[in-house]
């Protein structure tokens, strides 16, 4: 009998959490892929169309796709960031994108850590309730200044920021910056 592992995943643009299952030790059947599609293959989908059906939805959330075309400024800033694997999730064409605050197995990451959006897109950071109290604060080299305020731990708390100007937005969690809770946004012309 196989052990069943679950992983929470936040779907950009919906603010909803999915619990995706993968079977430990199984192979074949397209249950994880080899990562050649730009994903890590760990959740059984490539995330590019949001339609794996594991949550019973019709997949119309418009999830992003992974890209290895990461601006050097973001790649350097996120070099020690948790969950960052040298890719940026592309959410261009969406009006709103959700980033989990308290992602990863220990709740000490932004998930996804790197995103690409169009100008005038709103980013919604949503707290998972994991990893203690967090906040969102722009880094010194960020194109814009933004901050969610004091660190909070309540699940479902949100902070929204619209980015009208193109450029690189860099941010961190003040209490957990030293352990790699970092994030970045590339804002491109719509």
LORO-417320 format. One record per residue (C-alpha): residue number from 0; residue in three letters; x, z, y. Coordinates in steps of 0.001 Angstrom, whole numbers. Each point is the difference from the previous one (the first is absolute). Example, Ala and Ser with C-alpha at 12.3 -4.5 7.8 and 13.67 -1.06 7.14 Angstrom:
2
+-----+-----+---------+---------+---------+
:   k :   r :       u :       w :       v :
+-----+-----+---------+---------+---------+
:   0 : Ala :   12300 :    7800 :   -4500 :
:   1 : Ser :    1370 :    -660 :    3440 :
+-----+-----+---------+---------+---------+
***
This chain:
190
+-----+-----+---------+---------+---------+
:   k :   r :       u :       w :       v :
+-----+-----+---------+---------+---------+
:   0 : Unk :       0 :       0 :       0 :
:   1 : Unk :    1423 :    -990 :    3378 :
:   2 : Unk :     229 :    2279 :    2983 :
:   3 : Unk :   -1989 :   -1262 :    2959 :
:   4 : Unk :    1677 :     287 :    3391 :
:   5 : Unk :   -1903 :    -263 :    3266 :
:   6 : Unk :    1254 :    -934 :    3416 :
:   7 : Unk :   -1893 :     290 :    3276 :
:   8 : Unk :     232 :   -3049 :    2143 :
:   9 : Unk :   -1380 :    -475 :    3490 :
:  10 : Unk :   -1524 :   -3358 :     669 :
:  11 : Unk :     856 :   -1372 :    3425 :
:  12 : Unk :   -2979 :    -796 :    2140 :
:  13 : Unk :   -2410 :    2242 :   -1918 :
:  14 : Unk :    1357 :    3522 :     264 :
:  15 : Unk :   -1075 :     417 :   -3626 :
:  16 : Unk :    2085 :    1503 :   -2739 :
:  17 : Unk :     107 :   -1652 :   -3381 :
:  18 : Unk :    1205 :    1609 :   -3166 :
:  19 : Unk :    1734 :   -2672 :   -1988 :
:  20 : Unk :     900 :     637 :   -3612 :
:  21 : Unk :    2941 :   -1326 :   -1930 :
:  22 : Unk :     692 :     592 :   -3646 :
:  23 : Unk :    3362 :    1511 :    -751 :
:  24 : Unk :    2066 :   -1979 :   -2452 :
:  25 : Unk :   -2281 :   -3031 :    -183 :
:  26 : Unk :    1163 :   -3543 :     498 :
:  27 : Unk :   -1611 :   -3408 :     278 :
:  28 : Unk :   -3516 :    -718 :    1154 :
:  29 : Unk :    1073 :    -128 :    3650 :
:  30 : Unk :     -71 :    3777 :     287 :
:  31 : Unk :    2809 :     365 :    2492 :
:  32 : Unk :    1899 :   -3184 :     439 :
:  33 : Unk :    3703 :    -235 :     522 :
:  34 : Unk :     -61 :     167 :    3767 :
:  35 : Unk :     738 :   -3717 :     430 :
:  36 : Unk :   -3084 :    -333 :    2182 :
:  37 : Unk :    1519 :    2275 :    2658 :
:  38 : Unk :   -1545 :    3207 :   -1360 :
:  39 : Unk :    1642 :    2715 :   -1993 :
:  40 : Unk :   -2447 :    -647 :   -2821 :
:  41 : Unk :    -661 :    3707 :    -444 :
:  42 : Unk :   -3713 :     -16 :     687 :
:  43 : Unk :   -1117 :   -2943 :   -2074 :
:  44 : Unk :    -691 :   -2291 :    2940 :
:  45 : Unk :    1955 :   -1856 :    2610 :
:  46 : Unk :   -2295 :    1285 :    2748 :
:  47 : Unk :     -25 :   -3379 :    1676 :
:  48 : Unk :   -3709 :    -619 :    -237 :
:  49 : Unk :   -1459 :    3463 :    -432 :
:  50 : Unk :   -2029 :   -1282 :   -2946 :
:  51 : Unk :    1329 :    1734 :   -3071 :
:  52 : Unk :   -3484 :    1467 :    -471 :
:  53 : Unk :    1345 :    3391 :   -1095 :
:  54 : Unk :   -2163 :    1784 :    2550 :
:  55 : Unk :   -3168 :   -1898 :    -802 :
:  56 : Unk :     104 :   -1820 :    3319 :
:  57 : Unk :    -157 :   -3700 :     580 :
:  58 : Unk :    3531 :     -33 :    1422 :
:  59 : Unk :   -1102 :   -1010 :    3486 :
:  60 : Unk :    2199 :    2577 :    1726 :
:  61 : Unk :    2627 :   -2660 :     780 :
:  62 : Unk :    3023 :    2021 :   -1133 :
:  63 : Unk :    3411 :   -1143 :    1144 :
:  64 : Unk :    2735 :   -1707 :   -1920 :
:  65 : Unk :    3615 :    1066 :    -316 :
:  66 : Unk :    2693 :   -1991 :    1779 :
:  67 : Unk :    3775 :     263 :    -189 :
:  68 : Unk :     268 :   -1479 :    3530 :
:  69 : Unk :     619 :    3360 :    1717 :
:  70 : Unk :    1438 :      93 :    3543 :
:  71 : Unk :    3474 :    1579 :     -54 :
:  72 : Unk :   -1041 :    2711 :    2484 :
:  73 : Unk :   -2711 :    1178 :   -2419 :
:  74 : Unk :    2245 :    -323 :   -3058 :
:  75 : Unk :    2700 :    2123 :    1650 :
:  76 : Unk :   -2452 :    2643 :    1274 :
:  77 : Unk :   -1684 :     340 :   -3405 :
:  78 : Unk :    3224 :     -65 :   -2053 :
:  79 : Unk :    -562 :    3632 :   -1092 :
:  80 : Unk :   -3810 :      31 :     248 :
:  81 : Unk :   -2070 :    1135 :   -2950 :
:  82 : Unk :   -1854 :   -2781 :   -1854 :
:  83 : Unk :    1879 :   -2715 :    1925 :
:  84 : Unk :    1344 :   -2663 :   -2352 :
:  85 : Unk :    1128 :   -2667 :    2467 :
:  86 : Unk :   -3433 :   -1597 :     415 :
:  87 : Unk :   -2622 :    -162 :    2719 :
:  88 : Unk :   -3717 :    -213 :    -735 :
:  89 : Unk :   -1599 :   -2880 :    1897 :
:  90 : Unk :   -3417 :     864 :    1465 :
:  91 : Unk :    -166 :   -2750 :    2584 :
:  92 : Unk :   -3516 :   -1313 :     515 :
:  93 : Unk :   -1585 :    3464 :    -173 :
:  94 : Unk :   -1502 :    1930 :    2902 :
:  95 : Unk :     764 :    3416 :   -1498 :
:  96 : Unk :    2595 :    1256 :   -2478 :
:  97 : Unk :     196 :    3451 :   -1616 :
:  98 : Unk :    3249 :    1808 :    -801 :
:  99 : Unk :     -59 :    3141 :   -2160 :
: 100 : Unk :    1642 :    3089 :    1491 :
: 101 : Unk :    1226 :    2102 :   -2902 :
: 102 : Unk :     488 :   -2800 :   -2523 :
: 103 : Unk :    2281 :     -76 :   -3008 :
: 104 : Unk :     141 :    2424 :   -2897 :
: 105 : Unk :    1001 :    2939 :    2213 :
: 106 : Unk :   -2047 :    -878 :    3093 :
: 107 : Unk :    3087 :    -569 :    2167 :
: 108 : Unk :    -337 :   -3683 :     863 :
: 109 : Unk :   -1946 :   -2492 :    2048 :
: 110 : Unk :   -1632 :   -2486 :   -2361 :
: 111 : Unk :     765 :   -2802 :     456 :
: 112 : Unk :    3137 :     811 :    2014 :
: 113 : Unk :     372 :   -3474 :    1566 :
: 114 : Unk :   -2833 :   -2258 :    1183 :
: 115 : Unk :    -375 :   -3241 :    1951 :
: 116 : Unk :   -3076 :    -415 :    2207 :
: 117 : Unk :   -1315 :   -2302 :    2716 :
: 118 : Unk :     -20 :    1146 :    3621 :
: 119 : Unk :   -3244 :    1814 :     907 :
: 120 : Unk :    -300 :    1429 :   -3519 :
: 121 : Unk :    -862 :    3677 :    -327 :
: 122 : Unk :    2015 :    2112 :   -2419 :
: 123 : Unk :   -1844 :    2999 :   -1422 :
: 124 : Unk :    2169 :    2717 :   -1512 :
: 125 : Unk :   -2065 :    2043 :   -2476 :
: 126 : Unk :    1163 :    3338 :   -1386 :
: 127 : Unk :     -98 :     439 :   -3783 :
: 128 : Unk :     172 :    3788 :     108 :
: 129 : Unk :    3235 :    -103 :   -2041 :
: 130 : Unk :    3518 :    1166 :     949 :
: 131 : Unk :    -900 :    2575 :    2645 :
: 132 : Unk :    -598 :    -548 :    3707 :
: 133 : Unk :     921 :   -3399 :    1454 :
: 134 : Unk :    -164 :   -1908 :    3257 :
: 135 : Unk :     849 :   -3497 :    1220 :
: 136 : Unk :    2505 :    -387 :    2838 :
: 137 : Unk :    1691 :   -3119 :    1354 :
: 138 : Unk :    3777 :    -162 :    -275 :
: 139 : Unk :    2266 :    -431 :    3005 :
: 140 : Unk :     633 :   -3702 :    -764 :
: 141 : Unk :   -3685 :    -833 :    -450 :
: 142 : Unk :   -1563 :   -2695 :    2189 :
: 143 : Unk :   -2867 :    2404 :     886 :
: 144 : Unk :    -391 :    3756 :     408 :
: 145 : Unk :   -2694 :    1637 :   -2134 :
: 146 : Unk :    -560 :    3399 :   -1609 :
: 147 : Unk :   -2796 :    1588 :   -2000 :
: 148 : Unk :     704 :    3506 :    1324 :
: 149 : Unk :     638 :    3152 :   -1998 :
: 150 : Unk :     617 :    -256 :   -3720 :
: 151 : Unk :   -3161 :     478 :   -2073 :
: 152 : Unk :    -647 :     123 :   -3744 :
: 153 : Unk :   -3735 :    -667 :    -354 :
: 154 : Unk :    -942 :   -2914 :   -2262 :
: 155 : Unk :   -1945 :   -2683 :    1858 :
: 156 : Unk :    1517 :     717 :    3418 :
: 157 : Unk :     700 :   -3269 :    1805 :
: 158 : Unk :    2017 :   -1295 :    2938 :
: 159 : Unk :    -526 :   -3501 :    1418 :
: 160 : Unk :    2263 :   -2164 :    2141 :
: 161 : Unk :    -517 :   -3605 :    1095 :
: 162 : Unk :    3086 :   -2118 :     547 :
: 163 : Unk :    -548 :   -2709 :    2609 :
: 164 : Unk :    3639 :    -977 :     583 :
: 165 : Unk :    2188 :   -1694 :   -2559 :
: 166 : Unk :    3136 :    1753 :   -1175 :
: 167 : Unk :    1256 :    2677 :   -2357 :
: 168 : Unk :   -1741 :    3367 :    -195 :
: 169 : Unk :    1983 :    2779 :   -1701 :
: 170 : Unk :   -1436 :    3422 :    -802 :
: 171 : Unk :     501 :    3185 :   -2007 :
: 172 : Unk :   -1595 :    3295 :    -992 :
: 173 : Unk :    1608 :    2725 :    2126 :
: 174 : Unk :      49 :    2736 :   -2702 :
: 175 : Unk :    1256 :   -2408 :   -2694 :
: 176 : Unk :    2216 :   -2493 :    1830 :
: 177 : Unk :    3132 :    1453 :   -1610 :
: 178 : Unk :   -1344 :    -669 :   -3527 :
: 179 : Unk :    -792 :   -3651 :     764 :
: 180 : Unk :   -3643 :      17 :    1102 :
: 181 : Unk :     443 :   -3094 :    2164 :
: 182 : Unk :   -2100 :   -3062 :     725 :
: 183 : Unk :     204 :   -3296 :    1854 :
: 184 : Unk :   -2301 :   -2717 :    1288 :
: 185 : Unk :     860 :   -3570 :     946 :
: 186 : Unk :   -2554 :   -1259 :    2508 :
: 187 : Unk :    -110 :   -3805 :     186 :
: 188 : Unk :   -1894 :   -2421 :    2227 :
: 189 : Unk :   -3529 :    -562 :   -1303 :
+-----+-----+---------+---------+---------+
***
